[in-house]
Amino acid sequence: MGAEKQVKTERGTDDKTPRINFRFFLFCALGLIAGISLYCAVRLHRFTFYTFVPFVLLFIFALRPFGWKRIVAIMITVFVCLSAGVGLTHLACERYRSGVPEGDYEVTGTVETIAFGNNFQVYTFKNLSFNGVSSGGKMTAYGSDDLLRPGDVVTFSASVLRKDLPRGNQNAYAFAKDIRYETAFGEYEKKGEKGALLILNAKIYDLFQSVMTRDEASVAYALLTGNSSFLDEELADTVRQGGIAHVFAVSGLHIGIVYAAVLLVCRPLKRFAPLPALAAAVCYAALCAFTVSSVRALIMCAVLSAYRAAGRKNDLLTSLSVAALLILSAAPAQYLSAGFTLSFAAVLGLALFSHTLFALFRKLKFPVFLANYLGASLAVQLFTFPLLMQLFGYASLWALLLNFILLPCLPVLLLCLVLCTLFALITTWTGIMAVPVGLISLFLLILSVIDVSWVISGFALGAGGAVIITSCVLLTQRVRMKLLAKTIAAVCACCLFAFAVAAENVVLTGCRLTAYSTTSGDLVLVRTPHATALVLDGDISLRACNDFLNRHYGGTLDAVICLSDAELDAINVAAFLNAEAVYAKEKIPTGFQEIEVLFSDEITVGDISLRYEKRDKAVLFVQGIAVEIDFENPPVFACDLFLGKGGSSEYILKNGTVKIR
């Protein structure tokens, strides 16, 4: 009877146990993110299915059997934080719009970062003043002189343009980085140097350039400082497609290596050992300009140190929530940056799902070290895969293998690079740099012999990405549900994911138009059940076209239609796309023999027809609907439109470049 009574008591306790442990900071962080996401969706037109994710997570984490008092406390907390998120984002938008208007100025600023293009450099300036009047924000400036370095204070005359608030995905990077101005400059006057860390950054760059080849120097600089703008374009693509771009982002991995190394050296200090370790992590994050991922890792290390000092076990989910709260409260625009999204998603995956996968691999008799690695890696990839597809249009098939090879070697490589660089800067003896040079050369050799071009691409996840994230959270061991309930939830999630992806990529009826715009040009993808055509502007680059197709369409195009005064430029781009034929208006010699180029005033491809009005303006006819396309007006607004048959109403995008009549 006693045993039976005990079993009943335990079952009763299980029934009253919350589905997830209450964490005050978690609900605060989710509420703040929900408020920022809601404001961005309404004012900045950045509405995606991911907008719903924080609200769904809040619902999951607040499921009964929490007591009613606790649920009310959660609702009040979330409402306050949601309101704060809306208010802080509004203030950030108004601050971004402040400053001097467009015009001609004498500009003074400090070089913060440099990126190299083809025969030009892209500088980011901070500490700006215009005609002697200080202004907040930063400025992107294009110049041809390669002698400037971070920390240089320069003055030049230029015509300054203002950056607009982001709309959809456009200008999100500039908003997150607080880049409010844009210009180009020629002659300049160097006024001196400012900022010890920026000057140190420049000295490190010059040191690497003096003892390494260009590729080796760019890899070493990116690995140490997180600035990957010097990487060769082909090498950068290889790194991204290999799924190891996080190695060059100064993420929690880098901060954690420095923190752990100093902590190990300072073990004799016992309970005070975290203090010098945290100080070293702060110095390293400062060298890397306090990037989002480094600040996140820094805050998590500080929380870990506080837990250790208090003699308590660290809670990864709580420390991550504190980091999100502090970063987004200070800079809500970071919510729009890829760095913030990927960094926090990766750690969230570790916190929620790594233990579940580790237990699964242990049941399959995997060794502990392998179960740990696979559990952590798959947990990270589960949460970052939908974001990578949305942000970059592809996800790597090599990530699991390359990280398995690279991650155990990274502490040795990073610490060796840090120590040798410090020694070389202090003593001016550069011979010691031969050690990291050899390691980096080996790294580049490995990348050169592996074909990392195999990636998952050519389709859009749409709502499927939100389904992956929310279902992973629901199925984790941290959310307590019975096996039957989790099984039903998993089956429903799989069905919902398949439906969402099919709805986003398969056109069974009507016509779907997807418009895309870059700073260099525009294009529109037209899909019906019977044909697929791409209409492109002659100014757009092949890289931008491939990036767009990676996100939306992976098959063979029935046609590429050139719509531009620069018809030959458009044909040159179209010829390298995966298309059966290329169409243009006026016949010109192209020199292409492997692809058919057809010239006509009217084009018919399946049930898609197009009639040129001018070289750069045409009317598209499909299933009884006319679409006017004019790329010479303001840029195409990035959007997805689904058009049915016979609609007589007129839909005009706000900038008026694509008209559906």
N, C-alpha and C positions, 0 to 999 in steps of 0.2 A: 504493500500500500504506500509505504514511504517513497519507494522508487517511482511508483506511478504518479504520485503527487508532485514529485520533483520534475518529472517530464512535463506535466501539464503546466507547472510554473514557468519552466523554460520556454515552452511554446507561447505562453501568454506574454512573456517578456519580448520574444521575437516579434509578436504581432504589434507591440507598442513601440518597437524600435524604429526611429526615423529611417527613411529610405537612404538618406545620406547624412553624415554628421553635420550639424549646424556649424557654419563658419561665417562669422559676421563680415569679415573682409571680403569673402567670396561674393556674398550678396551685394555688398557695396560696389565692388568692381563690376559685376554684371549689370547692376542698375546704372552706373555711370556710362558703361559702354552702350547700353540700350538707349540712353538719352542722346549720346553723341551720334549713334547710328540713325536714330529717328530724325534728328535735326538735319543730318547730311542727306537723308532720303527726301526730305521735304524741300529744303532750301537749295541744296547743291545738286539735286536730281541724281543722287548716287543711290538709286534704289535697286537692290538685287535681292535674291532669295536669302543671302547671308544676313540681310537686315533683320530677319526674323530669328536668327540663331540665338542672340542673347535672351530674347523673350521666351523662347522654347526652353532654354537651359534654366532660366529662372523658374519656369513652371515645373520642370522635372525635379529640380532641387527642393522645391517647396511642397512636393506631394505629401499628403498625409501618410502615416499617422503622426505628423507634427501636431502638437496641441494647438487649440485655436488661439491662445494667447501668443504663442510663438509665431503662428501664421500672420496674425495682425502686426506683430513686431517686424516681421519680414516685409510685409506690404508697406509699412511706413518707411522702413529703411530704404527699400527699393524706390519708392516714390520720391524721397528726398534726393537720393543719388541720381535718379533719372532726371529730375528737375535741374540738378547741378550740372549734369552733362549737357543738357540743352543750353543752359545759361552760359557755361564756359565756352562751348563751341560758338555761340553767337558772339561773345566777346572776342574770340580768336578771329572770326571772320571780319569783324569791324576793325580790329587792329591791323589785319592784313590789308584792308582797303585804305588805311591811313597812310600818310606820307606825302611826298611831293607829287604833283601831276606830271604827265608826260611833257617833254620839252627838251631844250638844249641846255646843258649844265656843264659847269666845271666840277668834275666828280673826284672825290678823294676817298680811298678805301684801302683796306688791308686784305691782301690775298689770303684766302682760307684754304682753298683746294684748287688743283689744276687737273685738267683732263686733256689728253691730246687727241685731235682729230686729224683729218687729211690736210696737211699744210696750214693748220691753225690750232690754237689752244683755246680751251674753254676754262675761264677763271670764275671762281666764286669769290666775291668780295663781301666783307662785313665791315662794321664800324664806318658806315657810309656818311658822307656829308655832300650836299649839293649846293654849290655856290656858297660854301662856308656854313651852311645850316645842316646840323646833324639830323639824321633820319634813321628810324628803326628798319629792321629787315635786312635782307641780303640782295645781291645783284649778280646775275649771270652776265659775263662779258666775253666777247669773242675777240681774240687778238692773234697777231702773227708772230710775236716775239716769244721765243722759248727760253729767255734768260730770267724771267721772273720766278720767284720761289715763294712758298707759303711764309707769311710773316712780313713780306715786303709791303711798304706803304707807298702807294703811287697816286699821282694826280694826272688827269687827262680830261680833255673836252670831248663830249659825245652827246648824241641824241638819245635820250632815255625813253624807253617804253615801259608801260605798267603791265604787270601780270593780272589776269582776271581771276576771280574766284573759280575754283574747279567746278566743272559741270560734267557729271558722269565720271569717267576716268580721266578726262582731259585736265591737265594742270594740277593733278593731285600731288605729284611729286614736289612741285614748286611750293604748294601750300603747306605741305608737311615740313619742308625745309625752310619755310618763311622767306622764300626767294620772291621778292615783290617787283623787282626791276630787271630789265634786259637791255643790253646795248652791245655795240661793237666799237672798238677803239683802235687807233693807230699809234701815233706818237704819244709818249707819256713821260712824266718826270718822276723819278724815284726819290721819295722823301726820307727814306730810312727803313728801319725794321721795327716791328712791334709784336709782342707776344712770345714769351720764352718757349712755350711748347710748340708754336708754329715754326719758330726758327730751328728748334731741335728736329722737328719733322723734316724740314728742308735739308738739314745736315745729314740726316739718315738717308734721304733720297739720293743726295749727291754721293755719299759713301758707297751705296749699292751700285750706282751708275759707274763708279770708278773702278770697281773690282769685279763686276759681273757683266755678262752679256745682257742685252736689253730684256729678253724674256726672263732670265734668272732674276734680274733686278726688279722687274715688275711683280714677279711672284713673291719675292722676299718682302718687298714693300707692302704688298697687299696682305700677306700673311701676318706681318708685324703690326701694321697700322689700320688694317681694314679698308684702305683706300685701293679699290681695284680698278680705278679709272685709267691706270697706265697699262693694264693688260692688253696685249694684242687682241684684236677683235676675234680672230680665229681661236686663240687660246681661251678667251673668255667664254666663247660658245662651247668649247670642249669641256671646260670646268662646269658650266651650267648643265649641259647635257649629261655629264657624268654624275650629277647629283652631289657634288662636293663644293658647291659655291659657298656654303656656310663656313668652310675653312678660311675664306678670305673676308669674313664679315665681322671679325672680332666678337664672336658670340659668347655665350656662357661657357662654352668649351675653353676658350682662350683665357677668360678671366678666372675660370675655375682652375686651370693649370697653374697660373701664376699664384693664385690664392693658396692652393694645396702645396705648392713647392715651398713657399715662404713659411707656411704653417708647419711643414715637416722640419725645416731648418730650425724653427723657433720652438720646437717641442719642449726644450728645457724650461721655457717660461710657463709651461703648464696652462693654467686658466687664462693667462694674459697673452698666449700665443696668437689668438685671432686678431689682436690689435695691429701688430706689424704686418700680418698677412692682409688685413683689410686695407691698410695704408698702401701697400704695394699694389693692390688691385685698383685703388683709387688713382694712383699715379699712372698706371697702365691705361685705364679708361680715359684719363685726361689726355694722354698722348694720342689716343684714337679719337679725340674730339667729342667724347661722350656720346657715341652713337647709341641708338635706341637699345640694341641688343646688349651693348656693354653696360649701359645704365641698369637695364633689367637684371643682368647677372650681378652687378655690384650691389643692388638693393637686396637681392636674394642672399648674397654672401653676408651682408650686414644683418639680415634677419637670422641667418644661420648662426652668426657669431653671438647674437643676443640670446638665442635659444641655448647655445652651449654654455654661455655665462650663467644662465638661469638654471642649468642642469636639466633642461627639457629636451625631448626629441623633436627634431625639426619636422615641420609639416610643409611639404613642397607646395601644396595647393594654396595654403595660406600665404607663404612668402611670395608666390607668383601673384596672388591677388593684391598684396601690398604694393608690389612693384608696379602693377597696372594702375592702381589708384594714384600713386605718386606721379608717374609719368604722364598719364592722361589729364590729371588735375593741373599740372604745370603746362602741358602742351597738348590739348585735345586734338590738334591737327595731326598728331602722330598716328592716330587711328587710321588715317588714309595711307600711311606709308607701308610699303611691302615689308620693310625691315621689322616694324612692330608686329604686323600680322603673322609673319612666318615665325619670328622669334617666340612669341607667346603661344602660338599654336603648337610648336614643337614641344615646349615644356609642359603645356597642358596635356598633350598626348602622353608624355612620360608620367605625369602625375596621376592620370586617370586610368591608363590602359596598360602600362608596362608590366605591372604586377600580374594582371590577368593573363597576359600572353606568356610571362615567365612560368606561371603555374601550369599553363597548357603544355609548354615545351618540356617541362620537367616530367609531366605525366607521360609524355612520349619518350622518356628516357634519354633526353638530350643532356650532355654534360652541363654543369652549372654555368661555366664561363660562356658557353655557346648559347644556352637558354637566356642568360642575362643580355647578351649582345642582341640576339634576334628579337627578344621581347622589347627591348628599348628601341631598336631601329624600326621595327614594324609599328610600334606605338607612335613614334614620331611621324612616320610616313603616312599612317592612316589619317592623321590630322592635318598634315601639310599637303597631301596629294590634291584635294579639291582646290586649295588655295593656289598651288602652283599652276594648276590647269587654268584657273581664272586669271592669274596675274601674267603668266608667261605662255600659256597655250600648250604646254607639254610637261610631262613628268618623266624622270629618268628611269630606265630599266637597269642601269648599272649601279645605282646608288648603294644597294645593299652590299655588293661585292667590294666596290671601291672604298666604302667607308670601313668595311671589315679590315681592309689592308692598311688604310691611311690613319684611322683614328688611334690605333695603338702606337703609331710612330709619331703622331703629332706632338705629344709632350716633349719628346727628345728633340724634334726639329725646332719647335718654338722656343724652348728654354735655351737651346744651343744658339739660336739666332739672337735672342735677347742678350745673353751674356757676351757673345762675341762682338755684337754691335756696340755695347757699352764699353767694352775693353778697347775696341778700335777707336771710338770717339775720344776716350780719355787719354790713351797713350799715343794716338795717331799711327800705331803700327797696324797696317791693314792685312798683314800676312795671316793673322788668326782667322780671317774671313774665309779662308780656304775650306774650313770644316763645313759651315753652312752652305757654301757654294756647292760642295760635293753632294750634300744631301738634297739640295734643290735640283741639281742636275739629274739625280736619280729619279726624283719625282716627275720631272718633265719627260724623262725617258719612258717611264711607265705609261704616262698619258699618250705619248706618241705611238706606242705599239698597240693600244687598245682602241677599237672602233666604237666610240660612244654615240654614234649617230642614231642608234636604235632608241627611240623615245616613244612614249604614248602621246599621240597628238591627233589632230584632225577632227575634233568634235568638241562641243561645248557641254559641260555638265549641267548648267542651269540650276534648277532646284535640287538636282542630284547631289551637288556638293554639300548643301545644307542638310540633306538627308544623311549623308555619311557622317558628318560631325555629330549631329544630334543622336543618331542611332548608336554611335560608338560610346557616347556618354551614357546613354540609357542602358547599354549592355555591359558596362564595366562592373567590376566587383564592388566598386565604391557605392553603386546604387543597388540597394538590397531589394531584390525581387525574387520570387520563386522561379524555379527552372522552367516550368510550363509558361509562365508569363514572359520570360525572356525569350523562349523559343518562338512564341507567337509574335513577339515584337521584332525578332530577327527576320522572320519570314515576311512580315508586313513591310519591314524596312527594305528588304531585297526587291519586293514587288514595286514599292513606291519609287525606289531608285531606278529600276528598269523603265518604269513609265515616264519618269521625269526626263531621263536622258533621251528616250525615244521621242517624246514630245518636243524636245529642244532641237533635235537633229533630223528627224524624219518629216518630210512634207507629204502628207497624204491627200490634201485638198487645198485649193487656193494657191496663194503665192506668198512666199516669205522674202522680204528684203532686209538685208543687214547692211547698214551704212557704217563706214569707218573713216576716221580722219586722223592724219598726222600733221606735223609741222611742214612736211614736204609735199603732201598730196593726199588724195582721197580716193575711195573706191566704194562700190556697192555690189554685194553678192545677191543675185536673183535666183531663187530656187522655186521650182514647181515640181509636181509629181513626175514630170516627163523630161525636164531639162534643167541645167544649172549653168549660169553665165556670170562672169565677173566683168563689171564695167569699171575701168580704171582711168585715173588722171595721169597725164604724162609726167608730172613732177614727182610722183610717188616712187619710192625705191623698191627694188626687188626684195630687200630684207623686210621692209614693212609689209609687202604683199604676203611673203611667206609667214610672217608672224601672224597676220590676220587669218590666213588659211589654216595654220596650226590650231587656232582657237575655234574655227567654225566649220571647216570642210576639208576632209582628207582624201576625197576621191578625185577622179579625172574630171576637169571642167569641160563642158561641151563647147564653150566658147569664151574667149577673152576679148572684150570690146574696148577699143581705145577711144577715149573721149578727151581730146586735148588739141590745142594749137601746136604743141610740140609733139606731133604725131610720131615721128621717128623715135623719140625718147620713150614714148609709151609702147611702141612695138618692140623696142629692145628689151624692155622689162617683161612684156607679155610672152616673148619668145622663150623665156626660161621658166615659165610656169607650166604645170602639168595640164595642158589643154589640147583638145583635138584640133582647134583652129583659132586663128587670130583675125579679128575684123578691124577695119579702119575706114575712114571716109574717102580720102583722096589718095590716088595711087602714087606711091613714091618708091624709089629703089631701096631695098632693104638689105640685100645680100644674103638673106637666110634661105637655105635649101632644105633643111631638115624639118621645118615646120611650115605649114601652109598659111600664107597671109592673104586674106580676101579683102577687096576694096569695093564698097557699095554705099549708096545713100540710104538704102533700106536693108535690114538684116533680119532673117528669120532663123531661129534655132528652136526646134520643137514647137512648143506653144508660146515661145517668147519672141516678140517682134520689137525692133527698134528702128526709129526713123530719125536721121540726123537733121537738125535744124541748122546747126553750124558745126564746125569741127569740135567745139567744146560744149555743145549743148544738143540734147536729144530728148525725144519722147519715147518712153518704153510702153509697149502695149502687151498686156498679159491678162488672159481670161476676162476680157471686158473692162479692164481697168487701165487708165493711162497714168503714167508716172513721169513727170518732167524732171530731168536730171541736169543740173547746171553746176559744174565744179568751179566756175569762175567767181561765183558769189562767195559770201563767207563760208568757211569750211563746213563740211558735212558734219552734222551732229551725230555722234555715235549712238546708235539705237537699234532695236529690233522691232520690225513691223510685221504683223500678220494681216494679210488682205484677203478677204473672201470675195466671192463673185458678186457683181452687179451693184456694188455700193455707189450711190449717187452723191454722197456727201463729200466735201473736200477736207482733207487733213493736211495741214501745213506745219512742218517742223518750225520751231521758234526762230531759227535763223534763215528760214525760207529757201534752203538750197535743194531740198527734195520735196516736191509737191505731189500729193496723191489726189487725183481729181475723180 
